[in-house]
Amino acid sequence: NGITGSDEIISNPPYNQPARVYDYKSESECDRHVEVFLSCIRAVRDVSPNGFAALKVTALGNPLLLERMSTAITEAKNLFSKFDIDGDGVISREEFEKCYRYYFNDDDEKLLHLIKMLDPEDSGTVDYIEW
């Protein structure tokens, strides 16, 4: 049982990794975070043109949203790996059709629509970025 509150620390055993709990307030507040990022990047550029700014993005986001996004990215990567049958880093049209029919119960029209969305240039393959 952790301590919770909008500005308090939450800590749940056994992990004991404290994190701030944030409530989403507004788009304008999110925009201010963007301005903080840009300000940090400009400050480093002004001091050292070849330097870099390390920004902890997770400190500015809602931990639950960040966790959900992380889960979605992980699941997308896992599904890509399942579709990449031969493990060459790209999904051929044949691999996509075979796996899509195996994992999803949809009609051919939807399958063709997805192929066109994932491979608009009709290259015959989909890489992880396109995925």
C-alpha positions as CSV (number, residue, x, y, z in Angstrom):
1,N,0.0,0.0,0.0
2,G,1.6,3.2,-1.2
3,I,1.2,6.8,-0.3
4,T,-0.8,8.6,-3.0
5,G,-1.7,12.1,-3.7
6,S,-1.4,14.6,-6.6
7,D,1.9,16.0,-5.3
8,E,3.1,13.2,-3.0
9,I,5.5,10.4,-3.5
10,I,4.2,6.9,-4.2
11,S,6.2,3.9,-3.3
12,N,4.9,0.3,-3.7
13,P,6.9,-2.6,-2.3
14,P,8.6,-4.8,-3.4
15,Y,10.1,-2.4,-6.0
16,N,10.4,0.6,-3.7
17,Q,10.9,2.9,-6.8
18,P,9.4,6.3,-5.8
19,A,7.7,8.2,-8.5
20,R,5.7,11.4,-8.6
21,V,2.0,11.1,-9.4
22,Y,0.8,13.6,-12.0
23,D,-2.7,14.5,-13.0
24,Y,-3.2,15.6,-16.6
25,K,-4.1,19.3,-16.4
26,S,-4.1,20.8,-19.9
27,E,-2.6,21.0,-23.3
28,S,-1.1,24.4,-22.5
29,E,0.9,22.8,-19.6
30,C,2.1,20.1,-22.1
31,D,3.1,22.9,-24.4
32,R,5.1,24.6,-21.6
33,H,7.0,21.3,-21.2
34,V,7.9,21.5,-24.9
35,E,9.2,25.0,-24.3
36,V,11.3,23.7,-21.4
37,F,12.9,21.1,-23.7
38,L,13.6,23.6,-26.4
39,S,15.1,26.0,-23.8
40,C,17.5,23.3,-22.6
41,I,18.5,22.3,-26.1
42,R,19.2,26.0,-27.0
43,A,21.2,26.6,-23.8
44,V,23.5,23.7,-24.6
45,R,23.9,24.8,-28.2
46,D,24.8,28.3,-27.0
47,V,27.5,27.0,-24.6
48,S,28.8,24.1,-26.7
49,P,27.6,23.8,-30.3
50,N,28.8,20.2,-30.4
51,G,27.3,19.3,-27.0
52,F,24.1,17.5,-26.2
53,A,21.2,18.0,-23.7
54,A,20.0,15.0,-21.7
55,L,16.4,15.4,-20.8
56,K,14.5,13.0,-18.6
57,V,11.2,12.8,-20.5
58,T,9.6,10.5,-17.9
59,A,9.9,13.3,-15.3
60,L,7.4,15.4,-17.2
61,G,4.8,12.7,-18.1
62,N,2.1,10.9,-16.3
63,P,3.7,7.6,-15.2
64,L,0.5,5.6,-16.2
65,L,0.5,7.0,-19.7
66,L,4.2,6.4,-20.1
67,E,3.7,2.8,-18.9
68,R,0.8,2.3,-21.4
69,M,2.9,3.7,-24.2
70,S,5.8,1.4,-23.3
71,T,3.5,-1.6,-23.2
72,A,2.0,-0.6,-26.6
73,I,5.5,-0.3,-28.2
74,T,6.6,-3.6,-26.7
75,E,3.5,-5.4,-27.9
76,A,3.9,-3.9,-31.4
77,K,7.5,-5.1,-31.5
78,N,6.5,-8.6,-30.3
79,L,3.8,-8.8,-33.0
80,F,6.3,-7.6,-35.6
81,S,8.7,-10.4,-34.5
82,K,5.9,-12.9,-34.9
83,F,5.1,-11.7,-38.4
84,D,8.8,-11.7,-39.4
85,I,8.8,-15.5,-39.8
86,D,12.3,-15.7,-41.3
87,G,13.8,-13.2,-38.9
88,D,15.3,-11.0,-41.6
89,G,14.1,-7.7,-40.1
90,V,11.3,-7.1,-42.7
91,I,7.9,-8.6,-43.2
92,S,7.2,-9.8,-46.7
93,R,3.7,-9.6,-48.1
94,E,3.5,-13.4,-47.9
95,E,4.5,-13.4,-44.2
96,F,2.0,-10.6,-43.5
97,E,-0.9,-12.4,-45.2
98,K,0.0,-15.7,-43.5
99,C,0.3,-14.3,-40.0
100,Y,-2.6,-11.9,-40.3
101,R,-4.9,-14.8,-41.2
102,Y,-3.5,-16.8,-38.4
103,Y,-3.9,-14.2,-35.6
104,F,-6.9,-12.3,-36.9
105,N,-10.3,-13.3,-38.1
106,D,-11.0,-10.6,-40.7
107,D,-12.0,-10.5,-44.3
108,D,-9.7,-10.1,-47.3
109,E,-10.8,-6.5,-47.9
110,K,-9.4,-5.4,-44.5
111,L,-6.2,-7.4,-45.1
112,L,-5.6,-5.6,-48.4
113,H,-6.4,-2.3,-46.8
114,L,-3.8,-2.9,-44.1
115,I,-1.2,-4.0,-46.6
116,K,-1.7,-0.8,-48.6
117,M,-1.4,1.3,-45.4
118,L,1.8,-0.5,-44.2
119,D,3.3,-0.6,-47.7
120,P,2.0,2.4,-49.7
121,E,4.9,2.3,-52.1
122,D,4.1,-1.4,-52.9
123,S,7.7,-2.5,-52.2
124,G,6.5,-5.9,-51.1
125,T,8.1,-5.6,-47.6
126,V,7.4,-3.7,-44.3
127,D,10.2,-2.8,-41.9
128,Y,9.8,-2.1,-38.2
129,I,9.6,1.7,-38.8
130,E,6.8,1.3,-41.3
131,W,5.1,-1.2,-38.9
